[in-house]
């Protein structure tokens, strides 16, 4: 059965297939996430299938599992240098290289998926995203290529009822949320998905966050730690990127460029729908079969996270001019969006 990707991408690409450039392009695409992980790794194989179909086979993408060509945390450098011509990952992994990068991945107390995409495609987000890599000297073209809805807030071996309960924990944590946790006394580390369960099992870390319930379940966190906290204040939405070497992109035909842009844009909708569709079954199984205790943060804990995040955002803005430019731009868009959001949507009830 054809995925919704085909339906969402411009039908003109299919109709015009005989007119597509004869030049062939093969994108060898290592990924940062196993393609067995639903919503996280599954989007890019579908994109690969669609671009081949829409191009009449003149554009192909060969997907390589994590670590097969280059380590996950080396994808940006490898694409930029031309060692590989493309890669699928998330900008939050480049925080150590580019301070503003996590803003294009996930923002604590930040936009949900719909608002994030609105800022990316119809605000200044996408232009700032590309400019970030250009100004930092990376020879890459960036395409947002998947997005997921909120993650769980973390897996813990014990209940967390106050900020004091966090102090001294060793926890795997991603992105800007990790800086919040560090301010609250948590020793954080950023581990690839495949390394988290062994680290929990061996006691190298006490707690972890990674992704949505259906994804975390595949990785087996519930076998070691039983307290799963919500809401995912640190990642209300997470964007994933397809990076293409800029020279390869510039030499590609306009048809191939449009197909890649359209397929990735369609994948944003498809990945969001996939993620939303599978979480309730995972939550139910965790509670009924896996012995997981689902917990929600108290208003006091959420306020602690929020105020600490505001401190982090102010510090990051003071330390890096581009971070400040991006964050201020996003904040201005969100302030305008609030008028729509507050009036158009039904209030959420607990």
Secondary structure, DSSP 4 states (H G I P E B T S, - for coil): ---HHHHHS-HHHHHTGGGS-S--EEEEEEESS-TTSTTTTHHHHHHHHHHHHHTTTSEEEEEE-TTSSS-GGGHHHHHHHTSSSEEEE-GGGGTTT-TTGGGGT--TT---HHHHHHHHHHSSHHHHHHHHHHHTT--EEEEEEEEE-PPP-EEESS---SGGGGTT-EEE--HHHHHHHHHTT-EEE---HHHHHHHHHHTS-SEE--S-HHHHHHHTGGGT--EEEE--TT-SSEEEEEEEEHHHHHHS-HHHHHHHHHHHHHHHHHHHHHHHHHHHHHHHHHHHTS--EEEE--HHHHHHHHHHHHHHHHHHHHH-HHHHHHHHHHHHHHHHHHHHHHHHSPPP--
